[in-house]
Amino acid sequence: MKFLSWNVHGFVGGDGVYDPDRIADALGALAPAVAALQEIDLRQTNIDLVAQLNAVVGPHCVSAPAMGSGGQWYGQVLLSRYPVVRHKIHDLSFNDAEPRRLIDAVLDIGGSMLRVLATHLGLKRRERAYQFEIIRSIAMADPSMPVVLLGDMNEWLPAPRLARRLLGASAQGTSPVMRTFPAKLPIFPLDRMIARPGALLESAHAVTRERQLSDHLPLMAQLNMDALHAMSQDAV
């Protein structure tokens, strides 16, 4: 099962062109079962771009506006091929910095429950430290449920340290060598996926062929479905 995280930069590519259609086309080609997208910007359009993106991944969607109102907002979305059993949006905003959100959703993956946390964290270290503590408290409230945390973390801590800090001792994260920013010449591993338990995370890679479509590369991971279903059976 393929998971994807991608900061789409308001649909503006490295060439400076605003083009939501090519983001949708790329999503269709990558064919993730679940996609977390950051920097969705609907403030300058009357077109329902989320529905357009949802059509190539969906049919299920959770939106998390951080700024704006009505149909014109800026924030993030979680798109899923699998049903969303329940969801909640948590506020991660810190002082007067840009508002941040955490999507907290439980997906029904063929009868197995998987918690998915999708976010876009802040730029400053103190801001992220505050957000880390909130995410950890949310994730550890139900330590028995398998969970995947993904998004633009704006962080380059070593993978094991970051994974343990956010999801506990049994978590595993994508490696910092998977650099995703800036897309034209990636240096920083700002985009991450972390799974608990670590056996869920089978493999991951940055998708370099999409380097013209945003300032971030998409991060794609393969989740181990057998491990997920085995955990579900053990919990019964």
C-alpha atoms as an extended CHARMM CRD file, in Angstrom:
* protein
*
       236  EXT
         1         1  MET       CA              0.0000000000        0.0000000000        0.0000000000  PROA      1               0.0000000000
         2         2  LYS       CA              1.5310000000        3.2920000000       -1.1240000000  PROA      2               0.0000000000
         3         3  PHE       CA              1.5040000000        6.3900000000        1.0760000000  PROA      3               0.0000000000
         4         4  LEU       CA              2.5540000000        9.7810000000       -0.2650000000  PROA      4               0.0000000000
         5         5  SER       CA              3.4270000000       13.1010000000        1.3570000000  PROA      5               0.0000000000
         6         6  TRP       CA              3.8910000000       16.1840000000       -0.8050000000  PROA      6               0.0000000000
         7         7  ASN       CA              4.1480000000       19.9020000000       -0.1880000000  PROA      7               0.0000000000
         8         8  VAL       CA              2.6390000000       21.2100000000       -3.4400000000  PROA      8               0.0000000000
         9         9  HSD       CA              3.6770000000       24.8560000000       -2.8880000000  PROA      9               0.0000000000
        10        10  GLY       CA              0.2710000000       26.3160000000       -3.6810000000  PROA      10              0.0000000000
        11        11  PHE       CA              0.3760000000       24.5360000000       -7.0890000000  PROA      11              0.0000000000
        12        12  VAL       CA              3.2660000000       26.7570000000       -8.2220000000  PROA      12              0.0000000000
        13        13  GLY       CA              6.1460000000       24.8170000000       -9.7750000000  PROA      13              0.0000000000
        14        14  GLY       CA              9.8430000000       25.5070000000       -9.8850000000  PROA      14              0.0000000000
        15        15  ASP       CA              9.2400000000       27.2740000000      -13.1830000000  PROA      15              0.0000000000
        16        16  GLY       CA              6.9430000000       29.7830000000      -11.4600000000  PROA      16              0.0000000000
        17        17  VAL       CA              3.8590000000       28.4540000000      -13.2430000000  PROA      17              0.0000000000
        18        18  TYR       CA              0.6000000000       27.9700000000      -11.3190000000  PROA      18              0.0000000000
        19        19  ASP       CA             -0.8460000000       24.6900000000      -12.5900000000  PROA      19              0.0000000000
        20        20  PRO       CA             -3.0490000000       22.4920000000      -10.3680000000  PROA      20              0.0000000000
        21        21  ASP       CA             -3.7240000000       20.1480000000      -13.2960000000  PROA      21              0.0000000000
        22        22  ARG       CA             -0.1730000000       18.8600000000      -13.4190000000  PROA      22              0.0000000000
        23        23  ILE       CA             -0.2240000000       18.1270000000       -9.6790000000  PROA      23              0.0000000000
        24        24  ALA       CA             -3.4030000000       16.1080000000      -10.2360000000  PROA      24              0.0000000000
        25        25  ASP       CA             -1.8170000000       14.3260000000      -13.2150000000  PROA      25              0.0000000000
        26        26  ALA       CA              1.2650000000       13.4630000000      -11.1420000000  PROA      26              0.0000000000
        27        27  LEU       CA             -0.8970000000       12.0950000000       -8.3190000000  PROA      27              0.0000000000
        28        28  GLY       CA             -2.7330000000        9.9420000000      -10.8100000000  PROA      28              0.0000000000
        29        29  ALA       CA              0.5390000000        8.5590000000      -12.1550000000  PROA      29              0.0000000000
        30        30  LEU       CA              1.9750000000        7.9060000000       -8.6900000000  PROA      30              0.0000000000
        31        31  ALA       CA             -1.2970000000        6.2310000000       -7.6230000000  PROA      31              0.0000000000
        32        32  PRO       CA             -0.9810000000        6.4170000000       -3.8230000000  PROA      32              0.0000000000
        33        33  ALA       CA             -3.6420000000        4.7760000000       -1.6800000000  PROA      33              0.0000000000
        34        34  VAL       CA             -3.2760000000        7.6260000000        0.8310000000  PROA      34              0.0000000000
        35        35  ALA       CA             -1.8700000000       11.0930000000        0.1240000000  PROA      35              0.0000000000
        36        36  ALA       CA             -1.1100000000       13.9270000000        2.5360000000  PROA      36              0.0000000000
        37        37  LEU       CA             -0.7280000000       17.2400000000        0.6920000000  PROA      37              0.0000000000
        38        38  GLN       CA              0.5050000000       20.4810000000        2.2380000000  PROA      38              0.0000000000
        39        39  GLU       CA              0.2610000000       24.1070000000        1.0980000000  PROA      39              0.0000000000
        40        40  ILE       CA             -3.0680000000       23.6680000000       -0.6210000000  PROA      40              0.0000000000
        41        41  ASP       CA             -3.9790000000       27.2410000000       -1.5750000000  PROA      41              0.0000000000
        42        42  LEU       CA             -7.5810000000       27.9310000000       -2.6400000000  PROA      42              0.0000000000
        43        43  ARG       CA             -7.6410000000       31.6160000000       -1.7180000000  PROA      43              0.0000000000
        44        44  GLN       CA             -7.3380000000       32.8990000000       -5.2950000000  PROA      44              0.0000000000
        45        45  THR       CA             -9.7160000000       30.5460000000       -7.0710000000  PROA      45              0.0000000000
        46        46  ASN       CA            -13.3800000000       29.5870000000       -7.1710000000  PROA      46              0.0000000000
        47        47  ILE       CA            -12.5700000000       26.1050000000       -8.4690000000  PROA      47              0.0000000000
        48        48  ASP       CA            -12.8580000000       23.1670000000       -6.0670000000  PROA      48              0.0000000000
        49        49  LEU       CA             -9.3090000000       21.9320000000       -6.5390000000  PROA      49              0.0000000000
        50        50  VAL       CA             -9.5730000000       19.5400000000       -3.5880000000  PROA      50              0.0000000000
        51        51  ALA       CA            -12.3400000000       17.6610000000       -5.4110000000  PROA      51              0.0000000000
        52        52  GLN       CA            -10.0900000000       17.4700000000       -8.4830000000  PROA      52              0.0000000000
        53        53  LEU       CA             -7.2550000000       15.9620000000       -6.4210000000  PROA      53              0.0000000000
        54        54  ASN       CA             -9.6350000000       13.7190000000       -4.5100000000  PROA      54              0.0000000000
        55        55  ALA       CA            -10.9110000000       12.2740000000       -7.7920000000  PROA      55              0.0000000000
        56        56  VAL       CA             -7.5060000000       10.7900000000       -8.6390000000  PROA      56              0.0000000000
        57        57  VAL       CA             -6.8120000000        9.3660000000       -5.1510000000  PROA      57              0.0000000000
        58        58  GLY       CA            -10.0780000000        9.2750000000       -3.1940000000  PROA      58              0.0000000000
        59        59  PRO       CA            -12.9570000000        8.9340000000       -2.7450000000  PROA      59              0.0000000000
        60        60  HSD       CA            -12.3640000000        9.9730000000        0.8950000000  PROA      60              0.0000000000
        61        61  CYS       CA            -10.9630000000       13.3100000000        2.0590000000  PROA      61              0.0000000000
        62        62  VAL       CA            -10.2120000000       15.2800000000        5.2300000000  PROA      62              0.0000000000
        63        63  SER       CA             -9.4020000000       18.9850000000        4.8360000000  PROA      63              0.0000000000
        64        64  ALA       CA             -7.5890000000       21.1120000000        7.4120000000  PROA      64              0.0000000000
        65        65  PRO       CA             -7.7790000000       24.8430000000        6.5980000000  PROA      65              0.0000000000
        66        66  ALA       CA             -5.2330000000       26.9070000000        8.5000000000  PROA      66              0.0000000000
        67        67  MET       CA             -6.0500000000       30.3040000000        7.0060000000  PROA      67              0.0000000000
        68        68  GLY       CA             -8.9560000000       31.7640000000        5.0370000000  PROA      68              0.0000000000
        69        69  SER       CA            -12.6310000000       30.8850000000        5.2040000000  PROA      69              0.0000000000
        70        70  GLY       CA            -15.4430000000       29.2510000000        3.2620000000  PROA      70              0.0000000000
        71        71  GLY       CA            -14.2150000000       27.6290000000        0.0700000000  PROA      71              0.0000000000
        72        72  GLN       CA            -11.1760000000       29.8910000000       -0.1410000000  PROA      72              0.0000000000
        73        73  TRP       CA             -8.5580000000       28.6940000000        2.3000000000  PROA      73              0.0000000000
        74        74  TYR       CA             -4.9290000000       27.6450000000        2.7530000000  PROA      74              0.0000000000
        75        75  GLY       CA             -3.9060000000       24.4710000000        4.5480000000  PROA      75              0.0000000000
        76        76  GLN       CA             -3.6090000000       20.7460000000        3.9540000000  PROA      76              0.0000000000
        77        77  VAL       CA             -5.6210000000       17.6910000000        2.9660000000  PROA      77              0.0000000000
        78        78  LEU       CA             -5.5620000000       13.9540000000        3.5010000000  PROA      78              0.0000000000
        79        79  LEU       CA             -6.8760000000       11.9620000000        0.5370000000  PROA      79              0.0000000000
        80        80  SER       CA             -7.6520000000        8.2690000000        0.8950000000  PROA      80              0.0000000000
        81        81  ARG       CA             -8.7970000000        5.2990000000       -1.1230000000  PROA      81              0.0000000000
        82        82  TYR       CA             -9.9540000000        3.7800000000        2.1570000000  PROA      82              0.0000000000
        83        83  PRO       CA            -12.8970000000        4.9090000000        4.3310000000  PROA      83              0.0000000000
        84        84  VAL       CA            -12.2570000000        7.4310000000        7.1010000000  PROA      84              0.0000000000
        85        85  VAL       CA            -13.8810000000        5.9590000000       10.2040000000  PROA      85              0.0000000000
        86        86  ARG       CA            -13.4020000000        9.1130000000       12.2610000000  PROA      86              0.0000000000
        87        87  HSD       CA            -11.2250000000       12.2020000000       12.2350000000  PROA      87              0.0000000000
        88        88  LYS       CA            -10.2890000000       15.2820000000       14.2110000000  PROA      88              0.0000000000
        89        89  ILE       CA             -8.3240000000       18.4480000000       13.4030000000  PROA      89              0.0000000000
        90        90  HSD       CA             -5.8630000000       19.5660000000       16.1040000000  PROA      90              0.0000000000
        91        91  ASP       CA             -4.4890000000       23.1080000000       16.3300000000  PROA      91              0.0000000000
        92        92  LEU       CA             -0.6700000000       23.1780000000       16.4840000000  PROA      92              0.0000000000
        93        93  SER       CA             -0.3170000000       26.9610000000       16.2020000000  PROA      93              0.0000000000
        94        94  PHE       CA              2.4960000000       28.5280000000       18.2210000000  PROA      94              0.0000000000
        95        95  ASN       CA              2.3460000000       32.1510000000       19.4030000000  PROA      95              0.0000000000
        96        96  ASP       CA              2.1420000000       34.5120000000       16.3960000000  PROA      96              0.0000000000
        97        97  ALA       CA              3.7200000000       32.1170000000       13.8830000000  PROA      97              0.0000000000
        98        98  GLU       CA              1.8280000000       30.8480000000       10.8270000000  PROA      98              0.0000000000
        99        99  PRO       CA             -1.1510000000       28.6950000000       11.9230000000  PROA      99              0.0000000000
       100       100  ARG       CA             -0.5210000000       24.9410000000       11.7590000000  PROA      100             0.0000000000
       101       101  ARG       CA             -2.8490000000       21.9470000000       11.9230000000  PROA      101             0.0000000000
       102       102  LEU       CA             -2.6830000000       18.1920000000       12.5080000000  PROA      102             0.0000000000
       103       103  ILE       CA             -5.1150000000       15.8660000000       10.7250000000  PROA      103             0.0000000000
       104       104  ASP       CA             -5.8830000000       12.8980000000       12.9820000000  PROA      104             0.0000000000
       105       105  ALA       CA             -7.7990000000       10.2220000000       11.0480000000  PROA      105             0.0000000000
       106       106  VAL       CA             -8.5630000000        6.5310000000       11.5070000000  PROA      106             0.0000000000
       107       107  LEU       CA             -8.7880000000        4.5800000000        8.2430000000  PROA      107             0.0000000000
       108       108  ASP       CA            -10.4480000000        1.2230000000        7.6850000000  PROA      108             0.0000000000
       109       109  ILE       CA             -7.8970000000       -0.7360000000        5.6280000000  PROA      109             0.0000000000
       110       110  GLY       CA             -9.7760000000       -3.8770000000        4.6600000000  PROA      110             0.0000000000
       111       111  GLY       CA            -11.0640000000       -4.3440000000        8.1900000000  PROA      111             0.0000000000
       112       112  SER       CA             -7.8440000000       -3.2730000000        9.9470000000  PROA      112             0.0000000000
       113       113  MET       CA             -7.7950000000        0.1110000000       11.6570000000  PROA      113             0.0000000000
       114       114  LEU       CA             -4.8520000000        2.4300000000       10.9170000000  PROA      114             0.0000000000
       115       115  ARG       CA             -4.4060000000        5.8370000000       12.4930000000  PROA      115             0.0000000000
       116       116  VAL       CA             -2.9570000000        8.4620000000       10.1440000000  PROA      116             0.0000000000
       117       117  LEU       CA             -1.5500000000       11.7630000000       11.4030000000  PROA      117             0.0000000000
       118       118  ALA       CA             -0.7950000000       14.3240000000        8.6930000000  PROA      118             0.0000000000
       119       119  THR       CA              0.7750000000       17.7120000000        9.3410000000  PROA      119             0.0000000000
       120       120  HSD       CA              2.9380000000       20.6380000000        8.2590000000  PROA      120             0.0000000000
       121       121  LEU       CA              5.1540000000       21.8110000000       11.1010000000  PROA      121             0.0000000000
       122       122  GLY       CA              6.6730000000       25.1890000000       11.8040000000  PROA      122             0.0000000000
       123       123  LEU       CA              9.9340000000       26.7650000000       10.6610000000  PROA      123             0.0000000000
       124       124  LYS       CA             11.4790000000       27.5850000000       14.0400000000  PROA      124             0.0000000000
       125       125  ARG       CA             12.9930000000       25.0870000000       16.4570000000  PROA      125             0.0000000000
       126       126  ARG       CA             11.0060000000       26.2860000000       19.4810000000  PROA      126             0.0000000000
       127       127  GLU       CA              7.8120000000       26.1080000000       17.4510000000  PROA      127             0.0000000000
       128       128  ARG       CA              8.5250000000       22.5340000000       16.3480000000  PROA      128             0.0000000000
       129       129  ALA       CA              9.4830000000       21.4910000000       19.8880000000  PROA      129             0.0000000000
       130       130  TYR       CA              6.0640000000       22.6860000000       21.0600000000  PROA      130             0.0000000000
       131       131  GLN       CA              4.3610000000       20.8480000000       18.1790000000  PROA      131             0.0000000000
       132       132  PHE       CA              6.3580000000       17.6650000000       18.8190000000  PROA      132             0.0000000000
       133       133  GLU       CA              5.0150000000       17.4970000000       22.3770000000  PROA      133             0.0000000000
       134       134  ILE       CA              1.4030000000       17.8790000000       21.2380000000  PROA      134             0.0000000000
       135       135  ILE       CA              1.7850000000       15.2310000000       18.5300000000  PROA      135             0.0000000000
       136       136  ARG       CA              3.4340000000       12.8040000000       20.9440000000  PROA      136             0.0000000000
       137       137  SER       CA              0.6860000000       13.2480000000       23.5370000000  PROA      137             0.0000000000
       138       138  ILE       CA             -1.9790000000       12.6410000000       20.8650000000  PROA      138             0.0000000000
       139       139  ALA       CA             -0.2140000000        9.5960000000       19.4030000000  PROA      139             0.0000000000
       140       140  MET       CA              0.5750000000        8.0200000000       22.7820000000  PROA      140             0.0000000000
       141       141  ALA       CA             -3.0150000000        8.3460000000       24.0070000000  PROA      141             0.0000000000
       142       142  ASP       CA             -3.7240000000        5.0590000000       22.1980000000  PROA      142             0.0000000000
       143       143  PRO       CA             -0.3680000000        3.2350000000       21.9990000000  PROA      143             0.0000000000
       144       144  SER       CA             -1.9380000000       -0.0430000000       20.8520000000  PROA      144             0.0000000000
       145       145  MET       CA             -3.2040000000        1.2890000000       17.5040000000  PROA      145             0.0000000000
       146       146  PRO       CA             -0.7890000000        1.2360000000       14.5420000000  PROA      146             0.0000000000
       147       147  VAL       CA             -0.1010000000        4.7570000000       13.3350000000  PROA      147             0.0000000000
       148       148  VAL       CA              1.5670000000        6.5430000000       10.4240000000  PROA      148             0.0000000000
       149       149  LEU       CA              2.6840000000       10.1510000000       10.8280000000  PROA      149             0.0000000000
       150       150  LEU       CA              3.5640000000       11.9760000000        7.6090000000  PROA      150             0.0000000000
       151       151  GLY       CA              4.0260000000       15.4590000000        6.2640000000  PROA      151             0.0000000000
       152       152  ASP       CA              6.3800000000       18.3920000000        5.8490000000  PROA      152             0.0000000000
       153       153  MET       CA              8.1630000000       18.2940000000        9.2090000000  PROA      153             0.0000000000
       154       154  ASN       CA             10.6470000000       21.1000000000        8.4300000000  PROA      154             0.0000000000
       155       155  GLU       CA             13.0860000000       18.9520000000       10.3960000000  PROA      155             0.0000000000
       156       156  TRP       CA             16.4240000000       17.1810000000        9.7950000000  PROA      156             0.0000000000
       157       157  LEU       CA             16.9230000000       15.2830000000       13.0350000000  PROA      157             0.0000000000
       158       158  PRO       CA             18.2420000000       11.7090000000       12.5370000000  PROA      158             0.0000000000
       159       159  ALA       CA             15.4170000000        9.3220000000       11.6730000000  PROA      159             0.0000000000
       160       160  PRO       CA             15.5540000000        7.1000000000       14.8020000000  PROA      160             0.0000000000
       161       161  ARG       CA             15.6780000000       10.0690000000       17.1690000000  PROA      161             0.0000000000
       162       162  LEU       CA             12.7890000000       11.8750000000       15.4880000000  PROA      162             0.0000000000
       163       163  ALA       CA             10.6940000000        8.6990000000       15.3070000000  PROA      163             0.0000000000
       164       164  ARG       CA             11.1610000000        7.8910000000       19.0060000000  PROA      164             0.0000000000
       165       165  ARG       CA             10.4930000000       11.4700000000       20.0360000000  PROA      165             0.0000000000
       166       166  LEU       CA              7.1760000000       11.6060000000       18.2000000000  PROA      166             0.0000000000
       167       167  LEU       CA              5.7470000000        8.0790000000       18.3380000000  PROA      167             0.0000000000
       168       168  GLY       CA              7.7230000000        6.1580000000       20.9620000000  PROA      168             0.0000000000
       169       169  ALA       CA             10.3520000000        3.4280000000       21.1490000000  PROA      169             0.0000000000
       170       170  SER       CA              8.8420000000        1.0610000000       18.5560000000  PROA      170             0.0000000000
       171       171  ALA       CA              8.5750000000        3.6850000000       15.7920000000  PROA      171             0.0000000000
       172       172  GLN       CA             10.6420000000        3.8670000000       12.6140000000  PROA      172             0.0000000000
       173       173  GLY       CA             10.9820000000        6.7970000000       10.2410000000  PROA      173             0.0000000000
       174       174  THR       CA             12.1770000000        7.5200000000        6.7190000000  PROA      174             0.0000000000
       175       175  SER       CA             15.8790000000        8.3170000000        6.5400000000  PROA      175             0.0000000000
       176       176  PRO       CA             17.2730000000       11.8630000000        6.3850000000  PROA      176             0.0000000000
       177       177  VAL       CA             19.2110000000       10.7890000000        3.2690000000  PROA      177             0.0000000000
       178       178  MET       CA             15.8630000000       11.0450000000        1.4460000000  PROA      178             0.0000000000
       179       179  ARG       CA             16.2850000000       14.7150000000        0.7000000000  PROA      179             0.0000000000
       180       180  THR       CA             13.2000000000       16.4720000000       -0.6460000000  PROA      180             0.0000000000
       181       181  PHE       CA             13.9530000000       20.2150000000       -0.5500000000  PROA      181             0.0000000000
       182       182  PRO       CA             14.6160000000       22.2120000000       -2.6380000000  PROA      182             0.0000000000
       183       183  ALA       CA             13.2310000000       20.0380000000       -5.4030000000  PROA      183             0.0000000000
       184       184  LYS       CA             15.6930000000       21.1480000000       -8.1040000000  PROA      184             0.0000000000
       185       185  LEU       CA             18.7160000000       20.1660000000       -6.0090000000  PROA      185             0.0000000000
       186       186  PRO       CA             17.5110000000       18.4290000000       -2.8210000000  PROA      186             0.0000000000
       187       187  ILE       CA             19.6370000000       19.0990000000        0.2710000000  PROA      187             0.0000000000
       188       188  PHE       CA             17.2290000000       18.9240000000        3.2390000000  PROA      188             0.0000000000
       189       189  PRO       CA             15.0570000000       15.9470000000        4.3070000000  PROA      189             0.0000000000
       190       190  LEU       CA             12.1420000000       18.1390000000        5.3760000000  PROA      190             0.0000000000
       191       191  ASP       CA              9.4270000000       15.6390000000        4.4300000000  PROA      191             0.0000000000
       192       192  ARG       CA              9.1440000000       12.5080000000        6.5640000000  PROA      192             0.0000000000
       193       193  MET       CA              7.0120000000        9.4600000000        7.2970000000  PROA      193             0.0000000000
       194       194  ILE       CA              7.1150000000        7.6420000000       10.6310000000  PROA      194             0.0000000000
       195       195  ALA       CA              5.3290000000        4.3940000000       11.4360000000  PROA      195             0.0000000000
       196       196  ARG       CA              4.5660000000        2.7000000000       14.7450000000  PROA      196             0.0000000000
       197       197  PRO       CA              5.4140000000       -0.1140000000       14.9330000000  PROA      197             0.0000000000
       198       198  GLY       CA              8.3560000000        0.2250000000       12.5790000000  PROA      198             0.0000000000
       199       199  ALA       CA              7.4870000000       -3.0420000000       10.7900000000  PROA      199             0.0000000000
       200       200  LEU       CA              4.7230000000       -1.1520000000        8.9780000000  PROA      200             0.0000000000
       201       201  LEU       CA              7.2430000000        0.9150000000        7.0160000000  PROA      201             0.0000000000
       202       202  GLU       CA              8.5770000000       -1.3350000000        4.2780000000  PROA      202             0.0000000000
       203       203  SER       CA             10.4310000000        1.0910000000        1.9840000000  PROA      203             0.0000000000
       204       204  ALA       CA             10.4790000000        4.7370000000        0.9250000000  PROA      204             0.0000000000
       205       205  HSD       CA             11.9370000000        7.0560000000       -1.7000000000  PROA      205             0.0000000000
       206       206  ALA       CA             11.8030000000       10.6470000000       -2.9310000000  PROA      206             0.0000000000
       207       207  VAL       CA             10.2050000000       10.9310000000       -6.3760000000  PROA      207             0.0000000000
       208       208  THR       CA             12.8150000000       12.8670000000       -8.3430000000  PROA      208             0.0000000000
       209       209  ARG       CA             10.9540000000       12.9170000000      -11.6590000000  PROA      209             0.0000000000
       210       210  GLU       CA              8.4630000000       15.4440000000      -10.2180000000  PROA      210             0.0000000000
       211       211  ARG       CA             11.1130000000       18.0610000000       -9.4070000000  PROA      211             0.0000000000
       212       212  GLN       CA              9.5540000000       20.7420000000      -11.6640000000  PROA      212             0.0000000000
       213       213  LEU       CA              6.0780000000       20.6890000000      -10.1210000000  PROA      213             0.0000000000
       214       214  SER       CA              6.7760000000       22.1290000000       -6.6400000000  PROA      214             0.0000000000
       215       215  ASP       CA              9.6380000000       23.3150000000       -4.4350000000  PROA      215             0.0000000000
       216       216  HSD       CA              9.4420000000       19.9420000000       -2.6030000000  PROA      216             0.0000000000
       217       217  LEU       CA              9.7870000000       16.4560000000       -4.0400000000  PROA      217             0.0000000000
       218       218  PRO       CA              7.0150000000       13.9770000000       -3.2280000000  PROA      218             0.0000000000
       219       219  LEU       CA              7.9490000000       11.3760000000       -0.6110000000  PROA      219             0.0000000000
       220       220  MET       CA              6.5360000000        7.9140000000       -1.3020000000  PROA      220             0.0000000000
       221       221  ALA       CA              6.4930000000        4.9680000000        1.1050000000  PROA      221             0.0000000000
       222       222  GLN       CA              5.3260000000        1.3830000000        0.8780000000  PROA      222             0.0000000000
       223       223  LEU       CA              3.4500000000        0.0640000000        3.9040000000  PROA      223             0.0000000000
       224       224  ASN       CA              3.4490000000       -3.6070000000        4.8380000000  PROA      224             0.0000000000
       225       225  MET       CA             -0.1750000000       -4.7260000000        4.6210000000  PROA      225             0.0000000000
       226       226  ASP       CA              0.5790000000       -8.1670000000        6.0580000000  PROA      226             0.0000000000
       227       227  ALA       CA              2.0490000000       -6.5440000000        9.1710000000  PROA      227             0.0000000000
       228       228  LEU       CA             -0.9890000000       -4.2990000000        9.5390000000  PROA      228             0.0000000000
       229       229  HSD       CA             -3.4870000000       -7.1530000000        9.2550000000  PROA      229             0.0000000000
       230       230  ALA       CA             -1.4310000000       -9.3220000000       11.6300000000  PROA      230             0.0000000000
       231       231  MET       CA             -1.5750000000       -6.5560000000       14.2480000000  PROA      231             0.0000000000
       232       232  SER       CA             -5.3160000000       -6.3030000000       13.7900000000  PROA      232             0.0000000000
       233       233  GLN       CA             -5.7630000000      -10.0560000000       14.3420000000  PROA      233             0.0000000000
       234       234  ASP       CA             -3.5320000000       -9.9780000000       17.4350000000  PROA      234             0.0000000000
       235       235  ALA       CA             -5.6870000000       -7.2000000000       18.8910000000  PROA      235             0.0000000000
       236       236  VAL       CA             -8.8920000000       -9.2560000000       18.5720000000  PROA      236             0.0000000000
